[in-house]
Each structure stands twice: as structure tokens, then as C-alpha cells.
């Protein structure tokens, strides 16, 4: 995730404050130094780094922590508030009819982003349309058309036309019944006069309500000049940061937001059209500091369960608490989890699960877990309906057959059956519980008994 090294190093520094009731000057300087180092490594512009660290240092030394607040919680609150001040508010995007124009350099991810934003609006109940005006890059029309089909949204483009301004004008007319028009423009390898002239002409034609600058999270110090030139040409109302699923530093994007006095609209977190998040400053910084993001998590859960329910019309998740928990239920549960996105992103959203806990895991821990889930899915695909409904009836010979059919080994099949048994036992404890019993159970599962968590509730192993 963007600035992930900052979150990791800050959490490490914060841990040294555990048990302290007050901060001394040495503590504050150490934290400020860590913030400066991490932000500069992430390609955040020097002036912005110095302003941020200066504000944190001044507040930490001069503000009295509220009664009963530890030194660690006090400095965490200051860092949280100052970081939110840096990233700013989310770009205003009302759920109403509007035209959005995307601009940016070639390779920044504009075409994919156009389809992602259209998909996002469609999930909010609006009818979006993508208008592809890029006549410069070979293959841009086909890519845009395919992405729009994946997003299941209206699309307009003309692979034979050479005038992007005419395509934009014709596209608005052809998609006039759409609520939201998203105009994707061409990019270049660098900021060229030809590119600036072209997007100025398109902007004059489509008269967008909002201009969004699309930036690759890997952009470095060049973000400042790039953002300024786009802002001078058409005005930048918001920034969309792409490719946050990789190892990108992302600090340049924050510099661009600061340089254009704009805000962040969306975060691109993967390659599919569903891999987009509306930027929420509170949740973004909370995740960065290892505090979770329950709002974003609940949206993903709701969407995943809705999509799984649409595909499996006869399945209701609540039924698992009423009767027996079968392998079919487990299969659907795993399918819903996969729709929520990569596990490391989901874990970052769970308070207490992301942040520091993730820092302690091997780099490939989430990949191993995802591979394990995929193996389980392949194994279940090799089972009969009777075996999925009655997993306890599966004997040694059936295990051998299932292992051969799935291309796995008997040990992995047994792991799946054991995982199912654990989940079944946990769900059985919920059946027939009242509210008071449920609250005590949740407290126990969260570690109140010292046992440390919900090990039996998912295929994490």
C-alpha cells in the first residue's frame, strides 16, 4: 500500500513509547526523525515533509495529553491528525449527473481507471458511460472497450477516427441517456505541447464538471512539475492514484495533491474493474497506522455477500447458524472472501489485524494463505454433491480419489476436512445463543480469554 514503509516504521517507533505516561524531547525528536526519513524515502517533496514534521514536533512538545492518555496514544493522535491534514479531504463527487474528464501521462492507468470509476458509479445506482478519445496509443480503443464490458457499463469510441475532439463530442451525443460521462483522454511519454493542446480542446468541448489527474503511485519527484502543468492547462479538481497493489512508494502523489491544492478522489488497488476505492482520509490514515478501516471493510463484505447471493440464489448466509454447516457453505464463504480482494488488503482494514501484526508476518504469508484457499477450492470441485453435503461421511478411499482428481495430496484434503470441522464446531456454539451469550463469545474470540483470536472461523490455518 502507498507509504506502507512509513506505517511500518512509525509503528515500530511508537512501540518504544509503551508504558510511558509523558513524552520527553528525545522521544519526540526520534519520532519526527523517523517520519522525515520515511516520507523522504517515499518521494514526498522536501518542503511538505518539513512542514508536517515541524507541526508534529511543535504539538507533541507543547500540548498536554488528556488525563489517562498514554504518551503513545497522544503522539499517535497528533500524527493521525497531521497526516489527515496533509492528504486533505476526499474529492467531492456527488451521486448525480456529471461529466468527469481524466488526464495524465501515458502508462498512468487512465483507461483502466475510467472503467473502474464507471463501475463504482454503477454500484451506486447511476448509469455511467465511458468515452474513449485516445487516438495516439495503439490498442487503446480495444482495451477501453474490453474494460467497459468487464465493468458492464455503456461505452463509446471510434477506432477509425483521428480527431479526439470529434470523438468526445460524438460520444456525449451517443451516450446522452447516461447519468455520468467519463471521458478518457490520450497520454504521452512526457508532458508535451501537443498533449496539453489536445486536452485543452477536449475540455472546452465536453465542459467537464470535474477534472481528475491520474497518477501512477510509482511517480517520484517529477509529480510536482507534472501536476502544476496539468493544473495550469485545465485545472485539477482531484487526483486518482493507481497501482497501489505493487511496491510503489506513492509519495509523489501526495506532493501532486499539495501542489495543485486539490484532493484525492480514488485509489486503484488492483487490475480488475472492482479494484477501486473511494478515498476516505480517515480510513486511509487509520490503515497506514495499523488502526484498521471498518467502513471500507464493511463495504467490501456487503458487496461480496451480495454478489455471492446473486450467483447462489438459494443460499442465505444466516442459514449457517440455523442448521448444519456443509462444505458447500464453506465453498460459498470462501467465494465471498475472494470477492473482497487480496487478503493483505482485507487484513489491513481489520483493527488489530493489520499494521503491527502484518509487520510480523513473512512477506509471502498472505500469498501462502491465498494459495491454500485456492487448493481447497480445487479439492471441493473434485467432490460429489453428496460429499459436499455430508463431509463427515468421507472415508480413506474417497480421500485418495479426491486427491487424485484435484491434483493435490491426501494431506491437503485432510487439512480441508479438519478446517471444515473446526468452523462447524465454532458455528455450533453460536446456535441458540442470546445477545448476552453472543457478546461474551465475541469477547472470548477477540482474545479476552488470552487465547488470541478467531482461528477457527476461516481457512487461514
C-alpha positions in Angstrom: 0.0 0.0 0.0 1.1 3.6 -0.6 3.6 4.8 2.1 3.5 1.4 3.7 7.1 1.7 4.9 6.0 4.9 6.7 3.3 3.0 8.6 5.7 0.1 9.5 8.5 2.3 10.7 6.1 4.6 12.7 4.5 1.6 14.4 8.0 0.4 15.3 8.9 3.7 16.8 5.6 4.0 18.6 6.2 0.7 20.3 9.2 2.1 22.1 6.8 4.5 23.9 4.7 1.7 25.5 4.4 2.2 29.2 5.4 5.9 29.2 3.0 8.5 30.5 4.8 11.5 29.2 6.9 12.4 26.2 10.4 13.9 26.6 12.1 15.9 23.9 14.3 13.0 22.9 11.2 10.8 22.2 9.7 13.5 20.1 12.8 14.1 18.1 13.2 10.3 17.4 9.6 10.1 16.1 10.0 13.2 14.0 13.3 11.9 12.5 11.6 8.6 11.6 8.7 10.4 9.9 11.1 12.6 7.9 13.2 9.6 6.8 10.1 7.6 5.8 8.4 10.4 3.9 11.6 11.4 2.0 12.2 7.7 1.0 8.6 7.6 -0.3 9.4 10.6 -2.6 7.3 13.2 -0.7 8.6 16.7 -1.5 11.1 18.1 1.0 9.1 21.2 1.8 6.0 19.2 2.6 7.9 16.8 4.8 9.5 19.6 6.8 6.1 21.4 7.3 4.5 18.1 8.5 7.3 17.1 10.9 7.5 20.7 12.3 3.8 20.7 13.1 4.0 17.3 14.8 7.1 18.3 16.8 5.5 21.6 18.0 2.3 19.9 19.1 3.9 17.0 20.7 6.2 19.2 22.9 3.6 21.9 23.7 0.2 20.1 24.0 -0.7 18.4 27.3 -2.1 14.9 26.8 -5.7 14.4 28.1 -5.9 12.7 31.5 -5.5 9.0 31.4 -3.9 9.1 27.9 -0.6 7.4 27.4 2.3 9.1 25.7 2.0 6.6 22.8 -1.7 7.3 22.2 -1.2 11.0 22.5 1.6 11.1 19.8 -0.4 8.7 17.6 -3.4 11.1 17.7 -1.2 14.0 16.7 0.4 12.1 13.8 -3.0 10.9 12.7 -4.5 14.4 12.7 -1.5 16.0 10.9 -1.3 13.2 8.3 -5.0 13.7 7.5 -4.3 17.4 7.1 -1.6 16.5 4.5 -3.8 14.2 2.4 -6.8 16.5 2.7 -10.4 15.8 2.2 -11.7 13.4 -0.4 -12.6 15.0 -3.8 -16.3 15.9 -3.8 -18.2 13.5 -6.2 -21.9 13.9 -5.7 -24.1 11.0 -6.8 -25.8 12.9 -9.6 -25.4 13.6 -13.3 -22.0 14.9 -14.2 -19.1 14.7 -16.7 -15.6 13.7 -15.5 -12.5 14.1 -17.6 -9.4 12.1 -16.9 -5.9 13.3 -17.8 -2.4 12.1 -17.2 0.8 10.7 -18.8 0.8 7.5 -20.9 1.1 4.5 -18.6 -0.5 6.1 -15.6 -3.6 3.8 -15.9 -6.2 6.2 -17.2 -8.0 3.7 -19.4 -8.4 1.2 -16.6 -9.3 3.9 -14.2 -12.1 5.2 -16.5 -13.8 1.7 -16.4 -13.2 1.4 -12.6 -14.8 4.8 -11.9 -17.7 3.9 -14.2 -18.1 0.6 -12.3 -18.1 2.4 -9.0 -20.8 4.8 -10.1 -22.9 1.9 -11.4 -22.8 0.3 -8.0 -24.2 3.5 -6.6 -27.3 3.2 -8.8 -26.3 5.6 -11.6 -25.9 4.9 -15.3 -22.3 5.7 -16.4 -20.7 5.8 -19.8 -17.1 5.7 -20.8 -16.0 7.8 -23.8 -12.6 6.8 -25.2 -10.9 9.6 -27.1 -7.3 8.3 -27.3 -6.2 8.2 -30.9 -2.5 8.2 -30.1 -1.8 4.9 -28.4 -2.3 1.7 -30.5 -4.8 -0.7 -28.9 -6.3 1.9 -26.6 -9.8 1.5 -28.2 -9.8 -2.3 -27.7 -8.5 -2.1 -24.2 -11.1 0.6 -23.2 -13.9 -1.4 -24.9 -13.0 -4.6 -23.1 -12.6 -2.9 -19.7 -16.1 -1.3 -20.2 -17.6 -4.7 -21.0 -15.9 -6.1 -17.8 -17.5 -3.2 -15.8 -20.8 -3.8 -17.6 -21.2 -0.1 -18.5 -22.0 1.8 -21.7 -19.1 2.6 -24.0 -18.3 4.9 -26.9 -15.3 5.1 -29.1 -14.3 5.2 -32.8 -11.3 3.2 -33.8 -11.2 4.7 -37.3 -11.5 8.4 -36.2 -8.4 10.6 -35.9 -9.9 13.7 -34.2 -10.2 13.1 -30.4 -12.3 16.3 -30.1 -14.9 15.0 -32.5 -14.9 11.6 -30.7 -15.6 13.4 -27.5 -18.4 15.4 -29.0 -20.0 12.4 -30.8 -19.6 10.3 -27.6 -21.6 12.7 -25.5 -24.4 12.7 -28.0 -24.4 8.9 -28.4 -24.5 8.4 -24.6 -26.8 11.2 -23.7 -29.0 8.9 -21.7 -26.2 8.2 -19.3 -26.1 9.9 -15.9 -22.3 10.1 -15.6 -19.9 10.6 -18.6 -16.3 9.6 -18.0 -14.1 11.0 -20.8 -10.7 9.2 -21.1 -8.0 11.3 -22.9 -4.7 10.3 -24.5 -1.4 10.5 -22.7 2.2 10.9 -23.9 5.5 9.7 -22.5 6.2 13.2 -21.3 4.4 16.5 -20.9 4.4 17.8 -24.5 2.8 20.9 -26.0 0.8 18.6 -28.3 -0.7 16.8 -25.3 -1.6 19.9 -23.4 -3.2 21.5 -26.5 -5.3 18.3 -27.1 -6.7 18.1 -23.6 -7.5 21.8 -23.5 -9.5 21.4 -26.7 -11.3 18.3 -25.3 -12.1 20.1 -22.1 -13.5 23.1 -24.0 -15.8 20.6 -25.9 -17.0 18.4 -23.1 -17.1 21.1 -20.4 -16.5 18.6 -17.5 -17.8 19.2 -14.0 -14.5 17.7 -12.7 -11.0 17.1 -14.0 -9.2 14.2 -12.4 -5.5 13.8 -12.8 -4.5 10.1 -12.9 -1.1 9.4 -11.3 0.9 6.1 -11.0 1.8 5.5 -7.4 5.4 5.0 -8.5 5.8 8.6 -9.6 8.6 10.3 -7.8 9.7 13.9 -7.6 8.5 14.6 -11.1 5.0 14.7 -9.7 5.3 18.3 -8.7 6.1 19.7 -12.2 3.6 17.3 -13.9 0.8 18.3 -11.6 1.5 22.0 -11.9 1.4 21.9 -15.8 -1.9 19.9 -15.9 -3.3 22.3 -13.3 -2.3 25.3 -15.4 -3.8 23.8 -18.5 -7.2 22.5 -17.4 -7.3 22.8 -13.6 -7.1 19.7 -11.4 -10.0 19.1 -9.1 -8.8 15.8 -7.8 -6.2 13.0 -8.1 -6.7 9.3 -8.6 -3.7 7.2 -7.5 -3.2 3.9 -9.4 -1.3 0.7 -8.9 -1.3 0.8 -5.1 -1.2 -3.0 -5.1 2.5 -3.0 -6.0 5.7 -1.8 -4.3 5.2 1.8 -5.3 6.3 4.5 -2.8 3.4 6.8 -3.6 4.8 10.0 -2.0 4.8 11.8 -5.3 1.0 11.6 -5.5 0.8 13.4 -2.1 3.1 16.1 -3.5 0.8 16.5 -6.5 -2.2 16.9 -4.3 -0.4 19.6 -2.3 0.9 21.3 -5.4 -2.5 21.6 -7.1 -4.3 22.4 -3.9 -6.7 19.6 -4.8 -7.6 16.3 -3.2 -7.6 12.5 -3.7 -10.7 11.0 -5.4 -10.0 7.3 -5.8 -7.4 4.7 -5.1 -6.7 1.9 -7.6 -5.7 -1.2 -5.7 -5.5 -3.9 -8.4 -6.0 -4.9 -12.0 -9.8 -5.7 -12.2 -12.5 -3.1 -12.5 -13.7 -3.8 -9.0 -10.2 -2.9 -7.5 -11.0 0.7 -6.7 -11.8 2.5 -3.5 -13.3 5.9 -2.9 -10.6 7.8 -1.0 -11.6 8.3 2.6 -8.8 10.2 4.5 -9.8 8.9 8.0 -9.7 5.3 6.9 -6.6 5.7 4.7 -4.5 7.1 7.6 -6.0 4.6 10.1 -4.9 1.7 7.9 -1.5 3.3 7.5 -1.1 3.5 11.3 -2.4 -0.1 11.8 -5.7 1.0 13.2 -7.9 -0.6 10.5 -10.7 0.8 8.3 -14.1 -0.7 9.3 -16.1 1.5 6.8 -14.1 0.2 3.8 -14.2 -3.4 5.2 -18.0 -3.3 5.7 -18.5 -2.1 2.1 -16.3 -4.9 0.7 -18.1 -7.5 2.8 -21.5 -6.2 1.8 -20.6 -6.2 -1.9 -19.0 -9.7 -1.7 -22.0 -11.2 0.1 -24.4 -9.5 -2.4 -22.5 -10.8 -5.4 -22.3 -14.3 -3.9 -26.0 -14.2 -3.1 -26.8 -13.2 -6.7 -24.9 -16.2 -8.1 -26.3 -18.6 -5.5 -30.0 -17.6 -5.2 -30.9 -20.4 -2.8 -28.1 -19.5 -0.3 -28.6 -17.3 2.7 -25.5 -16.8 4.9 -27.8 -16.7 8.0 -28.8 -20.3 7.3 -25.3 -21.4 8.5 -26.5 -20.5 12.0 -29.7 -22.5 11.8 -28.7 -25.9 10.6 -25.7 -28.0 9.6 -22.6 -26.3 8.1 -21.7 -28.1 4.9 -18.7 -27.9 2.6 -21.0 -26.2 0.2 -21.4 -23.4 2.8 -17.7 -23.3 3.3 -17.2 -23.1 -0.5 -19.6 -20.1 -0.7 -18.0 -18.4 2.2 -14.5 -18.7 0.5 -16.0 -17.4 -2.7 -17.3 -14.4 -0.9 -13.9 -13.8 0.7 -12.2 -13.9 -2.7 -14.6 -11.3 -4.0 -13.4 -8.9 -1.2 -10.0 -8.7 -2.8 -6.4 -9.7 -1.8 -6.1 -10.9 1.8 -3.4 -8.4 2.7 -5.7 -5.5 1.8 -8.6 -7.0 3.8 -6.4 -7.7 6.8 -5.2 -4.1 6.8 -8.8 -3.0 7.3 -9.4 -5.1 10.4 -8.5 -3.2 13.6 -5.7 -5.1 15.4 -5.1 -7.4 12.4 -3.3 -5.1 10.0 -0.4 -2.8 10.9 1.8 -4.3 13.5 0.5 -7.8 13.2 1.1 -7.8 9.5 4.6 -6.4 10.0 5.5 -9.6 12.0 4.4 -12.0 9.2 6.7 -13.2 6.5 6.4 -11.3 3.2 4.8 -14.2 1.5 2.4 -15.1 4.3 -0.7 -13.8 2.5 0.3 -15.4 -0.8 0.6 -18.8 1.0 -2.8 -18.3 2.5 -4.4 -17.4 -0.8 -2.7 -20.5 -2.4 -4.1 -22.6 0.4 -7.6 -21.3 -0.3 -7.2 -22.0 -4.0 -6.2 -25.6 -3.2 -9.2 -26.0 -1.1 -11.5 -24.7 -3.9 -9.9 -27.2 -6.4 -10.4 -30.0 -3.9 -14.1 -29.2 -3.3 -14.6 -29.0 -7.1 -13.4 -32.7 -7.2 -16.1 -33.8 -4.7 -19.6 -35.1 -5.4 -22.7 -33.2 -4.2 -23.2 -35.9 -1.5 -19.6 -35.4 -0.2 -20.1 -31.6 -0.1 -23.3 -32.0 1.8 -22.0 -34.8 4.2 -18.3 -34.2 4.6 -18.2 -36.4 7.7 -19.0 -39.4 5.5 -15.8 -39.1 3.5 -13.6 -42.1 4.2 -10.0 -43.0 3.3 -10.7 -44.3 -0.2 -12.7 -41.2 -1.0 -9.8 -39.0 0.2 -7.5 -40.9 -2.1 -9.9 -40.4 -5.1 -10.4 -36.7 -4.3 -6.6 -36.1 -4.0 -6.0 -37.7 -7.4 -8.9 -35.9 -9.1 -7.8 -32.5 -7.7 -4.1 -33.0 -8.4 -3.3 -32.4 -4.7 -2.2 -34.8 -2.0 -4.2 -36.7 0.7 -2.7 -34.5 3.5 -4.2 -31.3 1.9 -7.6 -33.0 1.6 -7.4 -33.9 5.3 -6.5 -30.3 6.1 -9.6 -29.1 4.3 -11.8 -31.6 6.2 -10.2 -30.6 9.5 -10.7 -26.9 8.7 -14.4 -27.6 8.0 -14.7 -29.4 11.3 -13.3 -26.5 13.2 -15.6 -24.0 11.5 -18.6 -26.3 12.1 -17.8 -26.6 15.8 -17.4 -22.8 16.1 -20.7 -22.1 14.4 -22.5 -24.7 16.6 -21.5 -22.6 19.6 -23.4 -19.6 18.1 -26.7 -21.6 17.6 -29.3 -20.8 20.1 -27.4 -18.0 21.8 -29.0 -14.9 23.2 -27.5 -11.4 22.9 -25.6 -11.7 26.2 -24.1 -15.1 25.3 -23.1 -13.7 21.8 -21.3 -10.7 23.4 -19.4 -13.0 25.8 -18.5 -15.3 22.9 -17.2 -12.4 20.7 -15.1 -11.1 23.7 -13.6 -14.5 24.1 -12.8 -14.8 20.4 -11.2 -11.4 20.3 -8.7 -12.6 22.9 -10.4 -11.9 26.2 -9.5 -15.3 27.4 -5.9 -15.0 26.4 -6.4 -17.5 23.6 -5.7 -14.9 21.0 -8.3 -14.8 18.2 -10.6 -16.3 15.8 -8.5 -19.2 14.5 -11.4 -21.4 13.6 -13.6 -19.0 11.7 -11.8 -19.0 8.3 -9.5 -21.0 6.1 -6.4 -19.2 7.4 -4.8 -22.2 9.1 
